[in-house]
Amino acid sequence: MRALRSSAVAAIAVATALTAVAGCAEKSDGKGAGGKGTIEVTATDTGCEVSTKEFPAGHARFAVQNKGSKVTEVYVYAPGDRIVTERENIGPGTKAEITAEIKAGHYEIACKPGMKGDGIRQKVTASGKGADAKRDPRLDAAVAAYRKYVQQQADQTLPRTQKFADAVKDGDVESAKKTYALSRVGWERTEPVAESFGDIDPKVDVREDGLEDGQKWTGWHKLEKSLWEEKKISGDDKKLAGTLITDLKDWQKRVGTAEITPTSMANGAKELLDEVATGKVTGEEERYSHSDLIDFQANVEGAEKAYTLLKPVAAKNDPELAKELDKQFAAIRARLDKHRDKGSADGFAAYDTVGKSERKTLSDGVNALAEPLSKLAAAVAK
């Protein structure tokens, strides 16, 4: 959910997701960022300074330092606001490193204090041919397999969501509730790829407090609110169900054109864990239906799929990292398994029944996985 967060949600991110911010950022001790060939990005509450406006195409390393008082996120945008790479939840006084494969061309680096809006932007250029010619063929195979996986998830989402939409159009509240969470699984597994287009996510997955000025609320979560909070389906909801299908068909058609690289797969896996930390563990994502745990599982599954495909190269370049990732993926799956409920429509307990201590246990597991996962892109770029 790239839904733009309110200040209240940003505060939640500080209080919870960033309790173990070492996963995506390091404390400002002067040791984490910088180095030869690194593009340094200094974010403040009012600025976004970049150390160089031109750098060689190929594997680029961005060293981000947040000197502001707000949680920030940094994006690299291609023309049309297509997301090339990003890093969320960079807390005040912390650093983060991002490794990404950047083709020759013109881009914008955006810092988003408070994780809201279009961000403070700097234009940059990647020049030259890059260093792709010698890429390990196993990485090309990983990209091809992941591209197939992403398309499969989109293809499977449409019939599941059609069942949900049909129930809404029929005015059948109970059937719509039963099919809601399952309709979202494929999207949650591959969300970073969908979000890379820039315009689809705000249509189908935005939260009410993430709406831009003048933006009409559409998508899954508008219908979720009607079903669980308002407990009824309006005529507008029935129209929105059709709009949701139209927007998801657009995603299904376009997902095959997404630009996917080994580093975007790795960074996307980390982004999925960020989604868990800021939305699922906090209960923000499914605040009406409380179906956060199946979203949680889908995010983890998508992250693990990307890692598994990249593992042959990552394990060669950094065997200790691969060993730790194997351990932490197994651990988070085990923690999720404790909350399964065969009697529920989606197979998990409602998240509002999960106590504070259990939520902390889940959060600790996410943080333990996020830290090594943040290093995966660098491992496959070696």
Buried (B, 14 or more C-beta within 10 A) or exposed (E): BBBBBBEEBBBBBBEBBBBBBBBBBBEBEEEBBBEEEBBBBBBBBEEBBBEEEEBBBBBBBBBBBBBBEBBBBBBBBBEEBBBBBBBBBBBBBBBBBBBBBBBEEEBBBBBBBBBBEEBBBBEBEBEEEBEBEEBBEBBEEBBEBBBEBBBBBBEBBBEBBBBBBBBBBEBBBEBBBBBBBBBBBBBBBBBBBBBBBBEBBBBBBBBEBBBEEEEEBBBBBBBBBBBBEEEEBEEEBBEBBEBBBEBBBBBBEBBEEBEBBBBBBBBBBBBBBBBBBBBBBBBBBBBBBBBBBBBBBBBBBBBBBBBBBBBBBBBBBBEEBBEBBBEBBEBBBEBBEEBEEEEBBBBBBBBEEBEEEBBEBBBBBBBBBBBBBBBBBBBBBE
